[in-house]
Amino acid sequence: MSSKESALLALMQEEGYTMGIINLTLHVLGDEKEALDEMILYIDDNHPNEDDFIDHLAEVCADFDLEM
């Protein structure tokens, strides 16, 4: 696991996201560094609930041509 993936994992755990969402996010983003950075900043800046997080994850996947 990269340092960016570890950082995202830690943030998601701190926010109380379910393991399903955490696993899905890490699987979908993989080692796409810019997408990981975007999601880290989004959580850090907005502290979204899971629904808002999923909506943003879908936008990031579309922006980076990642399949959810």
Number of C-alpha atoms within 10 A of each C-alpha: 10 10 9 17 21 12 15 22 20 14 18 23 13 10 15 12 16 11 12 8 14 17 11 12 23 17 12 15 21 15 15 14 12 13 20 20 14 14 20 19 13 15 17 14 9 10 15 15 12 15 9 12 20 14 11 17 20 16 13 18 17 12 10 13 9 15 9 12
